[in-house]
Amino acid sequence: MSVEHGNSWLVARGILLEPGPRRTLATASFVNMLGSGVFMLSAAVFFTRSVGLSVAQVGLGMGVGAVVGLLSGVPVGRLADRRGPREVYLATLTVQAAAMAMLVLVRSFWLFTAVVCLTGLAGSASQAARGPIVRGLSGERPARFRAYLRATANLAGSIGALLAALLIQADSRAGYLCLVLGNALSFVAAAVVVSRLPSLPPVPAPRTGGRRPALKDFRYLVVTALDGILSINGSVLVFALPLWIVGHTHAPRWFVGTSVLVNTVMVIFLQVRTGRGIDTGTAAAHAWRRAGCAFLAGTTLIGLASGRSAWGAVALILLGVGVITLGELLYAAGSFELRYSLAPAHAQGEYTGVFRFGSGLASVVAPSVLASLCLNGGTRGWMLMGAVFLSVGCVAPSAVRWAARGPREKEAVAAG
């Protein structure tokens, strides 16, 4: 089979995108997430084992970095809207590479905190600048393209995690430095790939009504808040579930890795299929409602695993992980659609920065919320967490309809 024929077969099966800018962006996303997957799994181990920081110091520094990182999304997104997203995205990737490389020089807590804040700022800025590029290259089937990008990122992150596990097993400073520098190089490689994208000109703002800052768009902020609450589902499987398995069930400890693997495989193979048809605000809101139902069912199943036999707990947890992952797929597809469709075309970067602020802030508070409800509250706590998700999902259709009237009213004024 020739290379050209092989590529055609992969494109026909939806494994590869057609040659062009969209495949280029997907390639850049894969390279970027490959390095990030290596680093995310190894970061805490690197800082404690190689740098010599305590677990408390690492947690505090990374928490501060996460909060500070939220500050750059809106201004950099606004800059991307005005100057062109590709050029700003390239700049943020370059800063990310430099900031990541600086971690090899860290020897104290304060320097660690300063560098982590810089990496957080660069990371948030990078995602805000990338938003208008994704919107601009989405083509006729934007939902499918966004789902493909997420599945690609999950595949890359999984491969990166496997590479990191091998180096962590060696437990040497040289190995940890390779992890950090490998992530820095991934940003450089991603920038090289992104440089091949066409330059996307800024979308001019409408003359009538002026430019309204995203932070003053109350309707969009309400949807952002709902998205932030639902995004806590991402921490359920990576934070609360491992601690629940180890400390509150009779399931074997090795099952922690298996449950995460099930989630990853489902996202890789089902995200594109799940995202089909979720290409309007109404469809996205209904997807959130179904996601809320799935989250309640999944968290209830996991909560009921306490006190069961080892294999009874495994069965309940496995089923719960599967149901929660189905909810995650629906939530992600809906979130992608609402992030872009409710934002004005001329301010995609700025609005992306605002939208990511909600989920970013939720990721900071998620460990405390999940520890209080799920870990300390037992089975009832897991059910209560699921009820919160369900409540947000049920509110979503009304909130989205209300928020969608804003852009339509503005367009009517501009056209009138």
C-alpha positions in Angstrom: 0.0 0.0 0.0 1.5 3.4 -1.0 1.8 6.2 1.4 -0.7 8.3 -0.6 -3.2 5.4 -0.7 -2.7 4.8 3.1 -3.4 8.4 3.9 -6.5 8.4 1.7 -7.8 5.3 3.6 -7.1 7.0 7.0 -8.9 10.1 5.8 -11.9 8.1 4.6 -12.1 6.4 8.0 -11.9 9.7 9.9 -8.6 8.8 11.5 -6.8 11.7 9.7 -8.2 15.0 8.5 -7.9 16.1 4.9 -4.5 17.7 4.1 -4.6 21.4 4.8 -4.7 23.9 7.7 -7.0 21.8 9.9 -4.7 18.8 9.8 -1.8 21.2 10.5 -3.5 22.6 13.6 -4.4 19.0 14.8 -0.7 18.0 14.3 0.4 21.0 16.4 -2.1 20.1 19.1 -0.9 16.5 19.2 2.8 17.6 19.5 1.9 20.1 22.2 -0.2 17.7 24.2 2.4 15.0 23.9 4.9 17.1 25.8 2.3 18.3 28.3 1.2 14.7 28.9 4.7 13.8 29.9 5.0 16.8 32.2 1.6 16.7 33.9 2.1 13.2 35.2 5.7 13.9 36.4 5.5 17.5 37.6 4.8 16.8 41.3 7.4 14.0 41.3 10.0 16.2 39.7 9.6 19.0 42.2 9.7 16.8 45.2 12.2 14.2 44.2 14.6 16.3 42.0 14.2 19.9 43.2 13.7 18.9 46.9 10.5 20.8 47.6 7.9 19.5 50.1 4.5 18.3 48.9 2.9 21.3 50.7 5.2 23.7 48.9 4.5 22.1 45.5 0.7 22.2 46.1 0.8 25.9 47.2 3.1 27.0 44.4 1.1 25.2 41.7 -2.2 26.6 43.1 -0.8 30.1 43.0 0.4 29.6 39.5 -3.0 28.3 38.4 -4.8 31.3 39.8 -2.3 33.8 38.4 -2.5 32.1 35.0 -6.2 32.9 34.8 -5.4 36.6 34.5 -3.8 36.5 31.0 -6.5 34.9 29.0 -8.8 37.9 28.4 -6.1 40.6 27.5 -4.2 38.2 25.3 -7.4 37.0 23.7 -8.3 40.6 22.9 -4.8 41.1 21.4 -5.3 38.0 19.2 -8.6 39.4 18.0 -7.0 42.7 17.0 -3.6 41.6 15.7 -4.3 38.1 14.3 -4.5 34.9 16.3 -1.8 32.9 14.6 1.0 35.5 15.3 -0.1 35.8 19.0 -0.4 32.1 19.4 3.2 31.7 18.1 4.4 34.2 20.6 2.7 32.4 23.5 4.1 29.1 22.5 7.6 30.6 22.5 7.1 32.0 26.0 5.8 28.6 27.1 8.9 27.0 25.8 11.2 29.4 27.6 9.3 29.3 30.9 9.3 25.5 30.9 13.0 25.4 30.2 13.6 27.7 33.2 12.2 25.1 35.5 15.5 23.2 35.3 17.1 26.2 37.1 14.7 26.1 40.1 16.3 25.5 43.5 14.0 27.3 45.9 10.4 27.6 46.7 10.1 31.3 45.7 11.8 30.8 42.4 9.6 27.8 41.8 6.5 29.8 42.5 7.6 32.6 40.2 8.4 30.3 37.3 5.2 28.3 37.7 3.2 31.6 37.6 5.0 32.5 34.4 4.1 29.1 32.9 0.5 29.5 34.0 0.3 32.9 32.4 1.7 31.7 29.2 -0.5 28.6 29.1 -3.7 30.6 29.7 -2.6 33.1 27.1 -1.9 30.3 24.6 -5.3 28.8 24.9 -7.0 32.2 24.5 -5.0 32.9 21.3 -5.8 29.5 19.9 -9.5 29.9 20.3 -10.0 32.2 17.2 -7.8 29.8 15.1 -10.0 26.9 16.0 -13.1 28.9 15.1 -11.6 30.3 11.9 -10.5 26.8 10.6 -13.6 24.8 11.7 -15.1 24.7 8.2 -18.5 23.4 7.4 -18.5 20.8 10.3 -17.1 22.7 13.3 -18.5 20.3 15.9 -16.7 17.3 14.3 -13.4 19.3 14.0 -13.5 20.4 17.6 -14.3 16.8 18.8 -11.4 15.5 16.6 -9.0 18.0 18.3 -10.1 16.8 21.7 -9.7 13.1 20.8 -6.3 13.9 19.4 -5.2 15.7 22.5 -6.3 12.8 24.7 -4.4 10.3 22.6 -1.3 12.4 22.8 -1.7 12.9 26.5 -2.0 9.1 27.0 1.2 8.5 25.1 3.0 11.2 27.0 1.9 9.7 30.3 3.3 6.3 29.3 6.6 7.9 28.5 6.6 9.8 31.7 5.9 6.6 33.7 9.1 5.0 32.2 11.3 7.9 33.2 9.7 8.2 36.7 10.5 4.5 37.2 14.2 5.3 36.7 13.9 8.0 39.3 17.0 10.0 38.3 17.6 13.7 38.0 18.7 13.3 34.5 15.5 11.6 33.6 13.4 14.3 35.3 15.3 17.0 33.4 14.6 15.1 30.2 10.9 15.3 31.1 10.9 19.0 31.6 13.1 19.8 28.6 11.1 17.5 26.5 8.0 19.5 27.2 9.8 22.7 26.4 10.9 21.2 23.1 7.3 20.2 22.4 6.3 23.9 22.5 9.0 24.8 20.1 7.9 22.0 17.7 4.3 23.0 18.0 5.3 26.6 17.1 7.1 25.4 14.0 4.0 23.5 12.9 1.7 26.5 13.7 4.0 28.7 11.6 2.7 26.8 8.6 -0.8 27.9 9.2 -2.2 30.7 7.1 -2.5 34.0 8.8 -6.1 34.7 9.8 -7.0 38.4 9.5 -8.9 40.0 12.4 -12.7 40.1 12.1 -13.7 43.8 12.1 -16.0 44.8 14.9 -19.5 46.1 14.0 -19.7 49.8 13.6 -23.0 50.1 15.4 -23.0 49.7 19.1 -19.2 49.7 19.6 -17.2 46.9 21.2 -18.6 45.5 24.4 -15.9 43.9 26.7 -16.5 40.3 27.3 -16.3 40.8 31.1 -19.4 43.0 30.8 -21.5 40.5 28.8 -23.5 39.2 31.8 -25.4 36.6 29.8 -22.2 35.1 28.5 -20.8 35.2 32.1 -23.8 33.2 33.4 -23.1 30.4 30.8 -19.4 30.6 31.7 -20.3 30.0 35.4 -22.5 27.0 34.5 -19.7 25.6 32.4 -17.2 26.1 35.3 -19.4 24.0 37.6 -19.9 21.2 35.1 -16.1 21.2 34.4 -15.5 19.9 37.9 -16.4 16.5 36.4 -12.9 16.4 35.1 -11.5 16.3 38.6 -13.8 13.6 39.8 -11.9 10.8 38.0 -8.4 12.1 38.5 -8.6 13.4 42.1 -11.6 12.1 44.0 -11.9 8.6 42.5 -8.3 7.4 43.2 -8.6 8.6 46.8 -12.0 7.0 47.1 -10.8 3.7 45.7 -7.8 3.5 48.0 -9.3 4.8 51.2 -13.0 4.0 51.1 -13.5 0.8 49.1 -12.2 -2.8 49.0 -11.3 -2.5 45.3 -7.6 -3.3 44.5 -5.3 -0.3 44.4 -4.2 -1.2 40.8 -7.7 -0.4 39.7 -7.0 3.3 40.0 -5.0 3.2 36.8 -7.5 1.0 35.0 -10.4 3.4 35.7 -8.4 6.3 34.2 -7.5 4.1 31.2 -11.2 3.4 30.5 -12.0 7.1 30.5 -9.1 7.9 28.2 -10.0 5.2 25.7 -13.6 6.1 25.6 -12.8 9.8 24.9 -10.4 8.9 22.1 -12.8 6.6 20.3 -16.2 8.2 21.1 -15.7 12.0 21.3 -16.1 12.6 17.5 -19.1 10.4 17.3 -20.7 12.0 20.4 -20.1 15.5 19.1 -22.0 14.9 15.8 -25.1 17.1 15.7 -24.1 19.2 18.6 -23.6 22.3 16.4 -26.2 24.7 17.7 -26.7 26.4 21.0 -29.9 24.5 21.6 -28.3 21.1 20.9 -25.4 22.1 23.2 -27.7 23.0 26.0 -29.6 19.7 25.7 -26.2 17.9 25.7 -25.4 19.5 29.0 -28.8 18.4 30.4 -28.1 14.8 29.4 -24.5 15.1 30.8 -26.0 16.2 34.1 -28.1 13.1 34.2 -25.1 10.9 33.4 -23.0 12.6 36.1 -25.7 11.9 38.7 -25.9 8.3 37.7 -22.2 7.8 37.6 -21.4 9.5 40.9 -24.1 7.4 42.6 -22.7 4.2 41.3 -19.2 5.1 42.5 -20.6 6.2 45.9 -22.4 2.8 46.3 -19.0 1.0 45.9 -18.2 1.7 49.5 -18.7 -1.4 51.7 -19.0 -3.8 48.8 -16.8 -6.7 48.2 -13.6 -6.1 46.1 -15.1 -7.3 42.8 -18.5 -5.8 43.6 -16.8 -2.4 44.1 -14.8 -2.9 40.9 -18.0 -3.5 38.9 -19.8 -0.5 40.3 -16.8 1.8 39.9 -16.2 0.6 36.3 -19.8 1.2 35.4 -19.8 4.5 37.1 -16.6 5.6 35.2 -18.2 4.6 32.0 -21.4 6.6 32.6 -19.4 9.7 33.9 -17.3 9.5 30.7 -20.4 9.5 28.6 -21.5 12.6 30.4 -18.0 14.1 29.9 -18.2 13.6 26.2 -21.6 15.3 26.0 -20.4 18.1 28.3 -17.2 18.7 26.2 -19.1 18.8 22.9 -21.7 21.3 24.3 -19.0 23.4 25.9 -17.1 23.7 22.7 -20.2 24.8 20.8 -21.3 27.4 23.4 -17.9 28.9 23.8 -17.8 29.9 20.2 -21.5 30.3 19.1 -22.4 32.7 21.9 -19.4 34.9 21.3 -19.3 37.7 18.7 -17.2 36.7 15.6 -14.9 39.7 16.1 -14.0 38.9 19.8 -13.5 35.1 19.8 -10.1 35.3 21.6 -11.3 37.6 24.3 -14.5 35.6 24.9 -12.4 32.4 24.9 -10.3 33.9 27.6 -13.4 34.6 29.7 -14.9 31.2 29.1 -11.7 29.4 30.1 -11.6 31.6 33.3 -14.7 29.7 34.6 -13.3 26.2 34.1 -9.8 27.4 35.3 -11.2 28.8 38.5 -13.3 25.6 39.0 -10.2 23.5 38.6 -8.6 25.4 41.5 -11.5 24.9 43.9 -12.4 21.4 42.7 -10.1 19.5 45.0 -11.6 21.2 48.1 -15.1 20.8 46.9 -14.7 17.1 46.0 -12.8 16.4 49.3 -15.6 18.0 51.3 -18.5 16.3 49.5 -17.3 13.0 48.1 -14.5 12.0 50.4 -15.8 13.3 53.6 -19.5 12.9 52.8 -19.4 9.3 51.8 -22.1 7.8 49.5 -24.5 10.7 50.2 -21.8 13.2 49.3 -21.2 11.5 45.9 -24.9 11.7 45.2 -25.0 15.3 46.3 -22.2 16.1 43.9 -24.1 14.4 41.1 -27.3 16.4 42.1 -25.3 19.6 41.6 -24.3 18.5 38.2 -27.9 17.6 37.3 -29.2 20.9 38.6 -26.8 22.8 36.3 -27.7 20.6 33.4 -31.4 21.3 33.9 -30.9 25.0 34.1 -28.7 25.1 30.9 -31.4 25.1 28.2 -33.1 28.2 29.7 -29.8 30.0 30.4 -28.5 29.3 26.8 -31.8 30.5 25.2 -31.5 33.7 27.3 -27.8 34.2 26.4 -28.4 33.6 22.7 -30.8 36.5 22.5 -27.9 38.8 23.2 -26.0 38.2 20.0 -29.2 38.1 17.9 -30.3 41.5 19.3 -26.9 43.0 18.6 -26.9 41.7 15.0 -30.4 43.1 14.4 -29.3 46.6 15.7 -26.2 46.5 13.5 -28.2 45.5 10.4 -31.1 47.9 11.2 
